[in-house]
Amino acid sequence: MNPEVLNTQFGIVGKIAFQPFEHTIVAELQSKHATAKVSLYGAHVLSFIPNEQEDVLFVSPKAIFKNGKAIRGGIPICWPWFGPHPVDSSLPPHGFARISNWAVTNTSASDEEVSIELGLTSNAETMRLWPYQFEARLLLKLDQELTVELTTRNTDNKPFEVSAALHSYFNISDIETVTLEGLSSVDYQDDVANANGHQTDKLLAFGQRTDRRYRTSDTAIIHDTKRDISVKKSGSGITVVWNPGAELAMQMGDLAEHYQHMLCVEAANSLDDTIVIQPGMSHTLATTIS
Ligand SMILES: O=P(O)(O)OC[C@H]1O[C@H](O)[C@H](O)[C@@H](O)[C@@H]1O
């Protein structure tokens, strides 16, 4: 991969440019209303800055950028499984999409919107980790909002099962004061207590380790002292809510004390919303952030 070749083939003056970044290349997108950056390593969104605002996404100041390591922050693509592999814990947690190099397959721009599409196709290495033929596409659309669409197409001759998450890390002032709206009356799996729960409170507050999978397709809204952030989604029956809390964060070399400034709200397919895709068929998991 070479940024000059990508700029010639896919660059759009004033709208999309490719730059070397750490061990990879990033595409920088500029719409009338916002900028965004996506790394080709992992098809990983690293930044979304609406005009005159701070970055909506959090990337850890201690994030490690190297092959084989997932980037702490932004929007890691957890795929084709979410969490530990269901039967083989030696396989990469959250799948291999976030530690794979993706190709640029298309770019376009209009007056209002800029978009880029990245692709990952089955190959010898992916077949070793997950024995299916597939095409995955990540479409990023930037106008005032940022939309991320992950489409999985089954190009094999047998069905396969996918769990996934658009593992969005949001940039917040303080985990002690932020609240999350949109989960009231929703059942969840509590992955800290390993128990089921049902939320009655209108607003979820934090301050301790939180790791929950809520059974909902609805929009969630982060209320921060500096702004509200809306997380809409489609093709997703699960919203993951995660902050590791102080004790666990201090054991994570790429996060540590910075956990206070992040909250993950993730459009996901997991639990009974794991998706079976028949040969020739596809599924799209999407989130829109504003
Ligand atoms: O450290 P990672 O592999 O990136 O996973 C980070 C977190 O991802 C999700 O939010 C899961 O629900 C958590 O259980 C997990 O700890």
The ligand as an ORCA input file, in Angstrom:
! r2SCAN-3c Opt
* xyz 0 1
  O      -9.772     -5.056     25.181
  P     -10.644     -5.375     24.004
  O     -10.394     -6.751     23.421
  O     -10.572     -4.315     22.947
  O     -12.133     -5.414     24.531
  C     -12.678     -4.316     25.195
  C     -14.112     -4.585     25.634
  O     -14.912     -4.768     24.485
  C     -16.332     -4.904     24.718
  O     -16.888     -3.684     25.114
  C     -16.639     -6.005     25.691
  O     -17.996     -5.971     26.096
  C     -15.732     -5.937     26.895
  O     -15.923     -7.133     27.666
  C     -14.285     -5.810     26.502
  O     -13.469     -5.737     27.642
*
